[in-house]
Amino acid sequence: MPGTQEDIIDGLLAQHQQIKLLFAQVATAPGEHKQRLFQELTRLLAVHESVEETILHPLAERELVDADAVVPPRIAEERDAKQALNRLYELGVDSAQFDIELAALRDAVTAHAEAEEELEFGQLRQIVEPERLQRMVATMEAAALLSHSRSEGGGRGAPADPFVGQPATVFDRVRDALRDAVQAGAGRHR
C-alpha cells in the first residue's frame, strides 16, 4: 500500500525473515564465521523477543479477546527457545550435536513465528489503531540500534561486548536496555 507507514508488526515480520536467513547461514558456515553468525542470531533473537515481551505481548494481553489462548503459549515457546540457545552455546559450534540441535531450534522458531503471525499479529492489526502500531516502531528500532552500537566496540583494550556470550545473559541485557529506553521515552512524553 503506497503511503502506508511501517508499523511494529512490519518490523517484527522483517525480523522473522532475517532470523530464518541467519539460521540458514549458521547451518552452512565454517568455524569462526559460524561462531560470529551464531552470536548475531542470538543478538537478533534477543532484540526480537525482548520487543515482543516488553511491547507486543502486553498489548495483545490487553487487546485480544482470546489473549489467554494466544499469548501464554508464545511466551512458553520463547522460553524454550532461550533454553535451546543456551544449550547450543554450551555445545559450541564445533560440536557434532550443534547442527542437529540448531535444526530443531530453527524448526521450533519457525513454527513459533508462524503462530505469532497467524494468531497475534493479524488480530492486533485488525483491532489496534494503525498510528499506535506505527509509533511502536521507534522503540523496536532503538532496541536494535542499542544492541548493535554497543557491540561494535574497538579493538584491543576495548570493553567486552555486552551482547555476546551466554544467550541468557544477552537476552537479559537486551531486555534491560529496551526497558530503560522505553522508560526514558515515557519520561520525555509526560
Backbone as CSV, one residue per row, in Angstrom:
resi,resn,N_x,N_y,N_z,CA_x,CA_y,CA_z,C_x,C_y,C_z
1,MET,0.841,-1.184,0.000,0.000,0.000,0.000,0.882,1.241,0.000
2,PRO,0.908,1.983,-1.092,1.708,3.201,-1.147,1.253,4.198,-0.094
3,GLY,2.217,4.870,0.513,1.895,5.879,1.509,1.663,5.332,2.895
4,THR,1.623,4.023,3.045,1.410,3.437,4.360,2.732,3.383,5.101
5,GLN,2.714,3.848,6.340,3.912,3.877,7.159,4.117,2.516,7.820
6,GLU,5.383,2.111,7.959,5.691,0.835,8.595,5.260,0.864,10.056
7,ASP,4.773,-0.273,10.539,4.413,-0.376,11.946,5.253,-1.465,12.601
8,ILE,5.050,-1.666,13.890,5.855,-2.625,14.646,5.686,-4.042,14.095
9,ILE,4.513,-4.355,13.605,4.281,-5.697,13.057,5.104,-5.899,11.788
10,ASP,5.171,-4.869,10.946,6.035,-4.954,9.759,7.478,-5.233,10.179
11,GLY,7.928,-4.521,11.199,9.295,-4.702,11.683,9.538,-6.098,12.219
12,LEU,8.582,-6.626,12.968,8.728,-7.982,13.517,8.676,-9.030,12.404
13,LEU,7.844,-8.802,11.401,7.796,-9.722,10.258,9.131,-9.723,9.510
14,ALA,9.714,-8.545,9.336,11.026,-8.460,8.682,12.075,-9.192,9.507
15,GLN,12.000,-9.064,10.824,12.943,-9.792,11.674,12.735,-11.298,11.562
16,HIS,11.502,-11.750,11.414,11.263,-13.189,11.207,12.045,-13.675,9.991
17,GLN,12.028,-12.876,8.925,12.765,-13.264,7.713,14.278,-13.245,7.956
18,GLN,14.766,-12.240,8.660,16.196,-12.164,8.984,16.628,-13.361,9.831
19,ILE,15.791,-13.746,10.772,16.095,-14.877,11.651,16.186,-16.156,10.835
20,LYS,15.248,-16.367,9.921,15.291,-17.556,9.061,16.573,-17.581,8.236
21,LEU,16.950,-16.432,7.697,18.176,-16.341,6.906,19.405,-16.649,7.761
22,LEU,19.459,-16.098,8.962,20.592,-16.354,9.844,20.688,-17.822,10.235
23,PHE,19.560,-18.465,10.474,19.591,-19.906,10.763,20.260,-20.660,9.611
24,ALA,19.882,-20.325,8.379,20.464,-20.998,7.201,21.958,-20.712,7.099
25,GLN,22.344,-19.475,7.376,23.757,-19.117,7.284,24.585,-19.806,8.365
26,VAL,24.079,-19.857,9.584,24.800,-20.534,10.668,24.986,-22.001,10.323
27,ALA,23.950,-22.616,9.778,23.998,-24.052,9.475,25.077,-24.403,8.460
28,THR,25.403,-23.478,7.575,26.341,-23.804,6.494,27.717,-23.153,6.638
29,ALA,27.887,-22.284,7.615,29.155,-21.555,7.761,30.209,-22.424,8.455
30,PRO,31.469,-22.165,8.155,32.550,-22.888,8.826,33.108,-22.121,10.033
31,GLY,33.653,-22.842,10.988,34.477,-22.348,12.091,34.116,-21.024,12.715
32,GLU,35.070,-20.092,12.682,34.930,-18.795,13.333,33.771,-17.983,12.739
33,HIS,33.563,-18.114,11.440,32.439,-17.414,10.799,31.114,-17.944,11.357
34,LYS,31.029,-19.239,11.570,29.836,-19.856,12.150,29.599,-19.292,13.551
35,GLN,30.671,-19.140,14.322,30.550,-18.591,15.679,30.028,-17.160,15.640
36,ARG,30.553,-16.329,14.753,30.089,-14.935,14.641,28.620,-14.883,14.220
37,LEU,28.244,-15.735,13.269,26.842,-15.761,12.834,25.921,-16.246,13.955
38,PHE,26.369,-17.212,14.730,25.572,-17.683,15.868,25.389,-16.554,16.883
39,GLN,26.436,-15.775,17.125,26.317,-14.618,18.027,25.328,-13.604,17.473
40,GLU,25.369,-13.380,16.170,24.428,-12.439,15.546,22.995,-12.968,15.640
41,LEU,22.816,-14.261,15.433,21.490,-14.872,15.577,20.984,-14.699,17.003
42,THR,21.843,-14.957,17.970,21.462,-14.796,19.378,21.059,-13.357,19.659
43,ARG,21.843,-12.409,19.165,21.548,-10.986,19.381,20.200,-10.611,18.745
44,LEU,19.974,-11.041,17.504,18.716,-10.700,16.828,17.523,-11.332,17.540
45,LEU,17.659,-12.590,17.947,16.571,-13.226,18.696,16.323,-12.494,20.015
46,ALA,17.389,-12.030,20.666,17.235,-11.295,21.923,16.482,-9.987,21.702
47,VAL,16.844,-9.248,20.662,16.141,-7.998,20.354,14.684,-8.293,20.023
48,HIS,14.476,-9.260,19.155,13.131,-9.603,18.700,12.238,-10.024,19.873
49,GLU,12.714,-10.965,20.665,11.893,-11.468,21.768,11.709,-10.417,22.856
50,SER,12.709,-9.559,23.062,12.564,-8.502,24.062,11.501,-7.489,23.649
51,VAL,11.454,-7.161,22.363,10.412,-6.257,21.861,9.036,-6.901,22.058
52,GLU,8.945,-8.169,21.737,7.656,-8.844,21.932,7.280,-8.902,23.413
53,GLU,8.244,-9.238,24.256,7.989,-9.363,25.694,7.618,-8.023,26.332
54,THR,8.279,-6.968,25.902,8.097,-5.659,26.516,6.923,-4.875,25.927
55,ILE,6.675,-5.061,24.634,5.678,-4.228,23.948,4.497,-5.030,23.403
56,LEU,4.798,-6.010,22.564,3.723,-6.650,21.808,2.851,-7.585,22.656
57,HIS,3.469,-8.466,23.436,2.648,-9.380,24.245,1.764,-8.638,25.255
58,PRO,2.291,-7.617,25.953,1.391,-6.860,26.837,0.230,-6.193,26.087
59,LEU,0.518,-5.690,24.876,-0.544,-5.112,24.054,-1.581,-6.179,23.712
60,ALA,-1.120,-7.348,23.300,-2.034,-8.446,22.965,-2.851,-8.871,24.181
61,GLU,-2.203,-8.916,25.345,-2.931,-9.293,26.565,-4.053,-8.309,26.882
62,ARG,-3.836,-7.044,26.574,-4.862,-6.016,26.825,-5.948,-5.989,25.762
63,GLU,-5.579,-6.259,24.507,-6.491,-6.008,23.394,-7.206,-7.234,22.829
64,LEU,-6.560,-8.395,22.862,-7.160,-9.569,22.222,-8.197,-10.224,23.117
65,VAL,-9.314,-10.580,22.529,-10.375,-11.259,23.262,-9.889,-12.623,23.755
66,ASP,-9.125,-13.322,22.930,-8.636,-14.659,23.271,-7.169,-14.649,23.714
67,ALA,-6.780,-13.574,24.393,-5.378,-13.399,24.791,-4.856,-14.574,25.607
68,ASP,-5.677,-15.145,26.462,-5.227,-16.270,27.301,-4.878,-17.501,26.474
69,ALA,-5.473,-17.637,25.316,-5.172,-18.770,24.436,-4.012,-18.459,23.493
70,VAL,-3.713,-17.188,23.292,-2.701,-16.787,22.310,-1.348,-16.481,22.948
71,VAL,-1.327,-15.651,23.975,-0.067,-15.124,24.498,0.729,-16.136,25.332
72,PRO,0.150,-16.806,26.323,0.960,-17.724,27.137,1.693,-18.812,26.336
73,PRO,1.079,-19.410,25.323,1.845,-20.392,24.541,3.035,-19.774,23.810
74,ARG,2.895,-18.528,23.321,4.014,-17.865,22.640,5.145,-17.595,23.633
75,ILE,4.789,-17.175,24.844,5.801,-16.905,25.867,6.525,-18.199,26.248
76,ALA,5.796,-19.294,26.358,6.418,-20.587,26.676,7.365,-21.022,25.557
77,GLU,6.965,-20.805,24.313,7.835,-21.147,23.175,9.119,-20.311,23.199
78,GLU,8.974,-19.047,23.558,10.147,-18.165,23.631,11.087,-18.616,24.745
79,ARG,10.534,-19.026,25.866,11.349,-19.535,26.974,12.101,-20.801,26.541
80,ASP,11.415,-21.684,25.827,12.057,-22.906,25.322,13.185,-22.582,24.340
81,ALA,12.962,-21.573,23.500,13.993,-21.184,22.524,15.232,-20.639,23.244
82,LYS,15.025,-19.855,24.293,16.160,-19.335,25.057,16.964,-20.490,25.662
83,GLN,16.269,-21.488,26.180,16.957,-22.650,26.756,17.730,-23.403,25.679
84,ALA,17.145,-23.542,24.507,17.821,-24.235,23.400,19.051,-23.451,22.951
85,LEU,18.960,-22.125,22.916,20.127,-21.305,22.563,21.247,-21.482,23.586
86,ASN,20.871,-21.528,24.857,21.878,-21.758,25.899,22.556,-23.108,25.707
87,ARG,21.775,-24.106,25.378,22.334,-25.446,25.136,23.291,-25.407,23.945
88,LEU,22.913,-24.736,22.877,23.791,-24.618,21.707,25.092,-23.897,22.069
89,TYR,24.979,-22.856,22.860,26.157,-22.106,23.297,27.101,-23.022,24.079
90,GLU,26.514,-23.817,24.981,27.324,-24.745,25.785,27.982,-25.812,24.913
91,LEU,27.267,-26.279,23.903,27.834,-27.286,22.995,29.001,-26.710,22.200
92,GLY,28.831,-25.499,21.719,29.827,-24.872,20.850,29.589,-25.262,19.402
93,VAL,29.935,-24.357,18.497,29.650,-24.557,17.075,30.418,-25.729,16.470
94,ASP,31.479,-26.173,17.114,32.277,-27.282,16.579,31.764,-28.653,17.007
95,SER,30.792,-28.690,17.896,30.234,-29.961,18.364,29.434,-30.635,17.250
96,ALA,29.534,-31.946,17.167,28.760,-32.699,16.178,27.258,-32.554,16.444
97,GLN,26.874,-32.357,17.685,25.470,-32.235,18.073,24.903,-30.853,17.749
98,PHE,25.772,-29.856,17.572,25.332,-28.474,17.362,24.374,-28.357,16.190
99,ASP,24.753,-28.886,15.031,23.916,-28.726,13.837,22.568,-29.424,13.981
100,ILE,22.552,-30.548,14.671,21.289,-31.271,14.896,20.361,-30.440,15.774
101,GLU,20.899,-29.898,16.854,20.076,-29.102,17.767,19.720,-27.738,17.170
102,LEU,20.615,-27.202,16.342,20.318,-25.954,15.641,19.116,-26.149,14.715
103,ALA,19.076,-27.273,14.003,17.953,-27.560,13.098,16.645,-27.692,13.884
104,ALA,16.700,-28.332,15.044,15.499,-28.469,15.876,15.030,-27.095,16.361
105,LEU,15.965,-26.253,16.768,15.604,-24.904,17.206,15.030,-24.103,16.045
106,ARG,15.658,-24.204,14.886,15.152,-23.495,13.689,13.702,-23.879,13.432
107,ASP,13.391,-25.172,13.490,12.023,-25.632,13.241,11.053,-25.089,14.290
108,ALA,11.482,-25.099,15.560,10.622,-24.590,16.629,10.400,-23.085,16.486
109,VAL,11.457,-22.353,16.152,11.340,-20.900,15.990,10.464,-20.565,14.785
110,THR,10.589,-21.330,13.720,9.754,-21.111,12.539,8.277,-21.351,12.867
111,ALA,7.984,-22.433,13.587,6.601,-22.718,13.984,6.075,-21.619,14.909
112,HIS,6.916,-21.150,15.804,6.550,-20.065,16.719,6.212,-18.797,15.931
113,ALA,7.062,-18.449,14.972,6.841,-17.252,14.161,5.528,-17.358,13.383
114,GLU,5.267,-18.527,12.818,4.023,-18.725,12.072,2.808,-18.573,12.985
115,ALA,2.898,-19.088,14.207,1.789,-18.951,15.160,1.584,-17.482,15.534
116,GLU,2.673,-16.758,15.760,2.552,-15.324,16.064,1.880,-14.589,14.917
117,GLU,2.351,-14.856,13.716,1.818,-14.150,12.551,0.327,-14.413,12.384
118,GLU,-0.061,-15.651,12.574,-1.461,-16.027,12.379,-2.353,-15.608,13.540
119,LEU,-1.919,-15.854,14.768,-2.792,-15.700,15.925,-2.676,-14.354,16.641
120,GLU,-1.523,-13.723,16.540,-1.311,-12.493,17.302,-1.226,-11.271,16.392
121,PHE,-0.320,-11.295,15.433,-0.094,-10.126,14.594,-1.346,-9.736,13.807
122,GLY,-1.975,-10.712,13.184,-3.151,-10.429,12.364,-4.280,-9.805,13.164
123,GLN,-4.536,-10.364,14.345,-5.604,-9.816,15.185,-5.277,-8.403,15.659
124,LEU,-4.013,-8.194,16.047,-3.638,-6.853,16.514,-3.807,-5.830,15.406
125,ARG,-3.446,-6.195,14.201,-3.604,-5.269,13.064,-5.070,-4.895,12.861
126,GLN,-5.969,-5.831,13.143,-7.391,-5.564,12.931,-7.997,-4.667,14.002
127,ILE,-7.459,-4.723,15.224,-8.145,-4.015,16.314,-7.383,-2.828,16.904
128,VAL,-6.082,-2.732,16.640,-5.299,-1.620,17.190,-5.133,-0.561,16.102
129,GLU,-5.269,0.689,16.502,-5.163,1.785,15.553,-3.799,1.748,14.866
130,PRO,-3.773,1.911,13.534,-2.507,1.873,12.796,-1.468,2.864,13.323
131,GLU,-1.909,4.043,13.731,-0.973,5.048,14.232,-0.281,4.577,15.498
132,ARG,-1.008,3.867,16.321,-0.436,3.346,17.570,0.642,2.308,17.265
133,LEU,0.357,1.405,16.331,1.341,0.404,15.928,2.543,1.064,15.262
134,GLN,2.321,2.142,14.534,3.416,2.857,13.874,4.326,3.536,14.893
135,ARG,3.745,4.085,15.951,4.558,4.751,16.980,5.471,3.751,17.694
136,MET,5.087,2.508,17.756,5.875,1.489,18.456,7.147,1.104,17.704
137,VAL,7.228,1.443,16.432,8.409,1.112,15.623,9.661,1.757,16.209
138,ALA,9.534,2.971,16.696,10.703,3.694,17.218,11.360,2.931,18.361
139,THR,10.572,2.340,19.230,11.128,1.585,20.352,11.843,0.345,19.850
140,MET,11.256,-0.331,18.888,11.886,-1.519,18.320,13.207,-1.161,17.646
141,GLU,13.216,-0.083,16.877,14.437,0.351,16.206,15.503,0.766,17.218
142,ALA,15.084,1.392,18.298,16.032,1.797,19.342,16.695,0.572,19.960
143,ALA,15.922,-0.479,20.203,16.488,-1.709,20.778,17.515,-2.322,19.844
144,ALA,17.202,-2.367,18.567,18.135,-2.940,17.592,19.402,-2.103,17.502
145,LEU,19.247,-0.789,17.448,20.413,0.096,17.368,21.254,0.021,18.631
146,LEU,20.586,-0.021,19.758,21.291,-0.081,21.032,22.158,-1.329,21.111
147,SER,21.605,-2.469,20.779,22.376,-3.708,20.871,23.477,-3.742,19.820
148,HIS,23.222,-3.141,18.671,24.230,-3.149,17.605,25.359,-2.174,17.902
149,SER,25.009,-0.961,18.348,26.050,0.040,18.590,26.935,-0.355,19.761
150,ARG,26.381,-0.999,20.757,27.183,-1.433,21.895,28.074,-2.614,21.539
151,SER,27.755,-3.307,20.459,28.534,-4.489,20.099,29.634,-4.190,19.087
152,GLU,29.703,-2.985,18.588,30.685,-2.655,17.555,31.888,-1.930,18.136
153,GLY,32.290,-2.295,19.339,33.405,-1.645,20.018,34.701,-1.747,19.243
154,GLY,35.702,-1.109,19.755,37.007,-1.070,19.107,37.769,-2.369,19.256
155,GLY,39.042,-2.291,18.986,39.890,-3.474,19.013,40.442,-3.747,20.396
156,ARG,41.732,-4.044,20.453,42.416,-4.406,21.689,42.192,-3.335,22.758
157,GLY,41.846,-3.790,23.949,41.642,-2.863,25.053,40.221,-2.313,25.127
158,ALA,39.407,-2.599,24.112,38.017,-2.130,24.138,37.238,-2.976,25.145
159,PRO,36.207,-2.409,25.736,35.416,-3.185,26.684,34.781,-4.388,25.980
160,ALA,34.564,-5.426,26.743,33.937,-6.629,26.188,32.538,-6.296,25.696
161,ASP,32.137,-6.926,24.635,30.807,-6.724,24.051,29.755,-7.237,25.028
162,PRO,28.870,-6.376,25.533,27.858,-6.826,26.482,26.770,-7.686,25.834
163,PHE,26.769,-7.755,24.503,25.737,-8.516,23.816,26.294,-9.765,23.142
164,VAL,27.390,-10.268,23.675,27.972,-11.530,23.230,28.189,-12.376,24.475
165,GLY,27.997,-13.656,24.340,28.231,-14.550,25.466,27.056,-15.481,25.665
166,GLN,26.907,-15.946,26.874,25.820,-16.858,27.232,24.492,-16.240,26.777
167,PRO,23.713,-16.942,25.968,22.466,-16.347,25.462,21.539,-15.798,26.541
168,ALA,21.430,-16.471,27.676,20.556,-15.958,28.735,20.993,-14.569,29.170
169,THR,22.296,-14.347,29.237,22.828,-13.041,29.618,22.563,-12.010,28.529
170,VAL,22.737,-12.397,27.275,22.469,-11.490,26.155,21.000,-11.071,26.183
171,PHE,20.094,-12.032,26.370,18.665,-11.716,26.428,18.377,-10.752,27.577
172,ASP,18.956,-11.003,28.745,18.727,-10.124,29.895,19.216,-8.709,29.617
173,ARG,20.389,-8.583,29.021,20.957,-7.256,28.761,20.147,-6.493,27.720
174,VAL,19.710,-7.176,26.674,18.887,-6.512,25.660,17.553,-6.095,26.265
175,ARG,16.930,-7.001,27.021,15.643,-6.677,27.655,15.783,-5.477,28.586
176,ASP,16.845,-5.460,29.395,17.056,-4.343,30.317,17.294,-3.034,29.565
177,ALA,18.090,-3.096,28.502,18.351,-1.903,27.693,17.061,-1.390,27.054
178,LEU,16.233,-2.305,26.569,14.965,-1.915,25.956,14.040,-1.286,26.996
179,ARG,13.948,-1.885,28.162,13.095,-1.312,29.208,13.580,0.075,29.609
180,ASP,14.900,0.258,29.693,15.446,1.580,30.009,15.056,2.585,28.927
181,ALA,15.153,2.161,27.660,14.800,3.049,26.542,13.316,3.397,26.575
182,VAL,12.474,2.411,26.874,11.027,2.651,26.942,10.724,3.626,28.078
183,GLN,11.341,3.423,29.242,11.096,4.312,30.388,11.606,5.726,30.105
184,ALA,12.765,5.839,29.464,13.298,7.158,29.123,12.374,7.863,28.137
185,GLY,11.855,7.123,27.181,10.915,7.695,26.212,9.630,8.117,26.862
186,ALA,9.135,7.319,27.816,7.907,7.653,28.522,8.101,8.915,29.352
187,GLY,9.294,9.067,29.941,9.586,10.247,30.735,9.585,11.515,29.900
188,ARG,10.061,11.413,28.653,10.101,12.584,27.764,8.705,12.964,27.276
189,HIS,7.777,12.021,27.246,6.449,12.286,26.675,5.407,12.613,27.732
190,ARG,5.834,12.884,28.936,4.862,13.193,30.004,4.461,14.640,29.977
